[in-house]
């Protein structure tokens, strides 16, 4: 199993953006999530539908997560890839603030 972003828009092909394999999520994402005591990001492991009003708190958590992971990447190169994926996820979710969509799911 893996974690990915899935965006559904009426009349368009679904958009799929990989975030992390299950192993990467367990080994790298979850320890940081637990350290920072985040509430939204752990839901990604089992899957979480996001409504428009959920985007702001999710983006806030992703901001904290990416900042922390950037520091870890200086000591462990494996976190560099995690940082890149987290930034890409954050950027795509941020762009949805002004877009119409039917469903957004991360999981």
C-alpha positions as CSV (number, residue, x, y, z in Angstrom):
1,X,0.0,0.0,0.0
2,X,1.1,3.6,-0.5
3,X,0.1,7.2,0.2
4,X,-1.0,9.4,-2.7
5,X,-3.0,12.4,-3.5
6,X,-6.1,11.8,-5.7
7,X,-8.0,14.8,-7.1
8,X,-11.3,14.4,-8.9
9,X,-12.8,17.1,-11.0
10,X,-16.0,16.9,-13.1
11,X,-15.3,16.3,-16.8
12,X,-11.6,15.8,-16.2
13,X,-9.3,12.8,-15.8
14,X,-8.5,12.1,-12.1
15,X,-5.2,13.4,-11.0
16,X,-2.9,11.1,-9.1
17,X,0.3,12.3,-7.3
18,X,2.4,9.8,-5.3
19,X,3.4,10.9,-1.8
20,X,5.2,7.9,-0.2
21,X,5.3,4.1,-0.2
22,X,3.9,2.5,2.9
23,X,7.4,1.7,4.1
24,X,8.6,5.2,3.6
25,X,5.6,6.6,5.4
26,X,6.1,4.3,8.4
27,X,9.9,4.8,8.6
28,X,10.2,8.5,7.8
29,X,6.9,10.3,7.9
30,X,5.3,8.8,11.1
31,X,8.2,9.5,13.5
32,X,8.2,13.2,12.5
33,X,4.4,13.3,12.6
34,X,4.5,11.9,16.2
35,X,7.3,14.2,17.3
36,X,5.4,17.2,16.1
37,X,2.1,15.8,17.4
38,X,0.3,16.5,14.1
39,X,-3.4,15.6,13.8
40,X,-4.1,15.5,10.0
41,X,-1.0,13.9,8.6
42,X,-1.3,10.6,10.4
43,X,-4.7,10.2,8.8
44,X,-3.0,9.9,5.4
45,X,-1.8,6.4,6.3
46,X,-5.4,5.0,6.2
47,X,-6.7,7.6,3.9
48,X,-8.5,10.9,4.4
49,X,-10.9,12.8,2.2
50,X,-10.3,16.5,2.4
51,X,-13.0,19.2,2.1
52,X,-12.1,22.8,1.1
53,X,-12.2,23.9,4.7
54,X,-9.7,21.2,5.6
55,X,-7.0,22.5,3.3
56,X,-5.8,25.3,5.6
57,X,-5.1,23.1,8.7
58,X,-3.6,20.4,6.5
59,X,-1.3,23.0,4.8
60,X,-0.3,24.4,8.2
61,X,0.7,20.9,9.4
62,X,2.6,20.2,6.1
63,X,4.5,23.5,6.7
64,X,5.6,22.3,10.1
65,X,6.4,18.9,8.7
66,X,8.5,20.1,5.8
67,X,10.5,22.6,8.0
68,X,11.4,19.8,10.4
69,X,12.2,17.3,7.6
70,X,14.4,19.9,5.9
71,X,16.5,20.0,9.1
72,X,16.7,16.2,9.2
73,X,17.7,16.0,5.5
74,X,20.9,17.9,6.4
75,X,22.0,14.8,8.5
76,X,20.2,12.0,6.6
77,X,19.9,12.1,2.8
78,X,16.9,9.8,2.9
79,X,14.9,12.7,4.3
80,X,15.7,14.8,1.2
81,X,13.3,12.7,-0.9
82,X,10.7,12.9,1.9
83,X,11.1,16.7,1.9
84,X,10.7,16.9,-1.9
85,X,7.4,14.8,-1.8
86,X,6.0,16.8,1.1
87,X,6.8,20.1,-0.6
88,X,5.2,18.9,-3.8
89,X,2.1,17.7,-1.9
90,X,1.9,21.1,-0.1
91,X,2.2,23.0,-3.4
92,X,-0.5,21.0,-5.1
93,X,-2.9,21.3,-2.1
94,X,-2.2,25.0,-1.9
95,X,-3.1,25.4,-5.6
96,X,-6.5,23.8,-4.9
97,X,-7.5,26.7,-2.7
98,X,-8.5,28.6,-5.8
99,X,-9.6,25.7,-8.0
100,X,-12.9,23.9,-8.3
101,X,-12.8,20.2,-7.5
102,X,-15.2,17.4,-6.6
103,X,-13.1,15.3,-4.3
104,X,-9.6,15.4,-2.7
105,X,-8.3,12.3,-1.0
106,X,-4.9,11.6,0.5
107,X,-4.1,8.1,1.4
